[in-house]
Amino acid sequence: MATTAPELNFPIEEITQRVNFIEQKISFLISGIKTIQEEVFISTTLDDLVEKKQLDNSEKKVYDLIRNLILSEFPDDSISSEEEIKISGQNNFTWVLDPIDGSMNFLRRLPLYVVSIAIQHRDTSVAGMVLAPELKDFYSAILGQGARKNDSLIRCSEIHKLDRALLISAFPVNRKIILTEILADLSAFLTAGRSIRRTGSIVLDFCWIAEGKIDGIWEKSVGIFDMAAASVILKEAGAKLTNYKNQPLISFPSDIVISNQYIHDQIIEVLKKSRTENSLN
């Protein structure tokens, strides 16, 4: 099975050591995350302010759990997370965390949420791990070593035609502002593709593409904390990652198209046609 060649020189033994450490702590992490979930569970109507506080509280608690675990074993490493101040270490290793992707699912006890952990060496992601606690799935990849789900190698699907493809859309946070654009895209893909799914966790969506359950995704304004771990898993599983113009992803946030490679140009063409017909930017 072909895998991507490493994009740079990095100390693979030390990266592997860190990936193995997290893998050995999966049961500990799941137990801690479930305890936190019981503390923040929502079962009644909340106003936006209180709900936001609960979401932030959930992220902070899970972040603290993972941060403390990492620093107990690798105290000289750096840790970066979207909501927290970066912890600057003494070496070239940085852990990039998205503590809960799918936080509303987490609060409502829906099983479709994940923890995303990337390891960077000199600011480049070289390993990615995604833990889906409720599904008991652990996705991992190191550049040049292939992608895995639990103990098995995974690979993207081999669906070649868009009209046979299962697609997924995450819907951006600012969807109310660009509703016309979203509806135009959905309409186009409902016609062109076989069917569309939505999980509420874009990182889980990425992992499902990597293992061949889903064939492609398009989304606007995706951030680096969503992509850091999943990008490694996707690349090692044979996915293609570009922006809407079919250009490599260089900076974030960015619009993204990710697919099994075979239907990639077809997705790009649908997006282009949708924007032309509806005069969208």
N, C-alpha and C positions, 0 to 999 in steps of 0.2 A: 504493500500500500504506500503510495507516494505521499510524502509530507512536504511542507514548505521548507526551504533552506533557511537556516538562521539568518536574520537580517543584519546581525552584527556579532562581534565577538563578546561573549559574556561567560562568567564562571558557572557553567552548567551544574557542577557538583553542589555549589552553594545554593543555587536556585532550586535544585531538586530537593535539597535538605529542607528548604522552607515549605515547598509544596507537600512533602511527606509529613512534615510537622502538622500542618493544617488537616491533612487527611486523617492523621491519628487522633485528632481532637474533634472529629465530626460529632460523635455522641455527646461530648461535653457541650459543644456549641448548640446542638439541637435542644438539649435539655435546658440550657440557659435561655435560649430564644423563646421556648414554649412558656417558661416561667414569666418572662417579660410580657408575653402576649396576654397571659391571664391578668396581669396587672393593668393593662391598658385597653382591654376589650370594650368595644362600644356596642350597646344594645338599645340605645334610646336616641332620640333626636337631639342633636347638638347644633348650636349656631356655628358659623364659619370660624369665629375666633377660637372657640373652645376646641373645635375639631382640629384646627391647625396646631393648637398646643399639644393635643394628644399625638398627632402625627410626629411633631418634632420630638416629643418626649420618647416615643418609641424608637426613633432613629438614634437618639442620644444614648439610650440604655443599651441598645445592641452594639453601637459603636464602642462604648466603654468596655463591653464584654470582649469584643474582638481585639481592641487596642491593648488591654491588659494581658490578654493571652499572648499576643505577638511580643510585647516588650518583656514578658517573663522569660522568653527564650532568646530573643534577638534585641537586646536593649540598645544596640548601636544603630539600628535601622530607623529610617524615617517613616512617618505615617501621614498620609494625605486623605482627606475626606471633604466632600462638598460643604458640609455644614459646620465643620470644626476647624480650628486653627491647626495648621500643619505642625507636626512634631518633627523637628529637624534632628537627624541622627549624625553619626560620626563616620558613615561609610557611603557607598554608592548604591545601596539598596533602599527602595521606597515601596511601601505597601499602599496601594490606592484602593480605598474602601467605598463601597456603596452599601451601607449597613442593611437597609431594607429597600429593595426595589419591588414596588407593589404594596406600598404602605397602607393604602386603604383596604386592600384585601387582607393584610395582616391584622388591622384593627377589627375587621368584621369576621375574622376566623375563616376566611376563604383560603383554600390551600395554595393559591397561585401567587406566591411571593418568593423572593430569593435573596440571598446574601452574595454580594459580588466582591471578590478579592483579587486584585492584580498585584503582581510584583514587577517593579521596574528596576532596571539596572542602568544607571546614568540617564534617567528620564525617558527610557524607552521600555514599553511593556514587553517582557520576555516570558511571562507566565500568567495564566489566568485560571481562577477557580470560581465556580458558582455553586452554591449549596442551596438546594430546594428542600427545606426542612420537612414540610408536610408530605412531599412526594418521596422523601428519602433518596434523593438523587444528588450526586456530586459530580459535576463536570470539571474537567481539568485539562490543561495543555501547557506544554513548554515548547517554545519555538524549535522546530526541527524534530520534535519527538512524537507528533501526532496528537489527536484529541481523544479524550476518554470520557465515558459516562460510567461511573462506578469502576468496574474492573474491565470494561470492554471498550475497544476502539470504536469510534463513531465516525460517520461520514455523511456528507450531505446527500440528498436524494438525487435520482437520475431522471427526474421528470423533465422532458424536453420541450413540452408545449404549454403555453400559458393557460390554454383552455382546459388543461388537465391538472392545473396547479392549485394547491391550497395556499392562500396568501393570508397574511396577518397584518393588522394595523393597530398601532398603539394609541393613536389620537394624541396630539400635542396638548400640553397644559393650557395653551392660549387658544384652544379650539373655538371658543365663542367668537374670537376676533376674526378668525379665518374660516368661519363655518362654510361659506360658499365654496371655497377652495376644497375643503375636506369632502363636502358632499359631491362635488364634481369628480374628485378622484375616486371616491367610493362607487359612484355610479359607473364610472369607466371600468373599474376592476370587477365589479359585479357582473358586468357584461362580458369582459374579456377573460376572466379567470373562472375556475370551477366553483370556488367558494371562499369566503373570508371568515376569519376567526378573530377573537380579541381576548386576551388573558388579563390585561391590567398590569402586566409586568413586562416591560420591553426586553429586559435581560433574559427572562425566561423564554420570550419569543426567539431571541437570538440562539439560545441553546437548542430549542426545538428545530430551528433551521439546521444547526450543526449536526443533529442526529437524524435528520431526514424526515421528521414528522411534518414539518412545514417547508414550503419551497421558496418563499420569498417574502420580503417586507419592504415597505416604504414609510418614511417618517420624516418630519421636519424638526429642526432645532434639537437634535440629539446631543447631549453633553458628553464630555470625556469620562465622567464617572460611570455612565451607562456603558461606555465602549471599552474601557481600559482592560478589563478581564475578558469580556466576551469576544473582543476582536482577535485575541490570540487563539481562543477556542475555535472561532469561525474559520480563521485562516488555516489552521491545522486540519480542519474537517473538510477543506476544499471549497469554502464559500468565496464568493466575490463580493467586495465591499467598495462602493463608490458613492459619490453624491448624485443628485438628479441629472447632472450633465455628463454622467459616466466618467467622471474624473476621480482619481485616488483621493481618499480622505486624508487631509493634511492638518486642518485645524478645526477646533470645536468651539461652540456648538455648530452643527452642520446638518443639512438635510442628508438623508442616507437612503441608499437602496442596497439591500443585501439579499443575495440569492444563492441558489445551488450552482451558479454559473450559467447553466443551460438556458434559463429563461430570463437572464439579466437584461439583455438588449430589448426583449419584448416588454419588460416592465418599464424600461426607460422610454420606449416608444409610446406606451399608453399614457405615461405622465406628460410627455411632450404634446401629444395630441389633445389631452384633456385641457392643458393650459392654453393651447392655441385656440381651441373651440370656445373656451370660456373666458379668453383674454385675461388669464391669471399670470402673475409674475412668477 
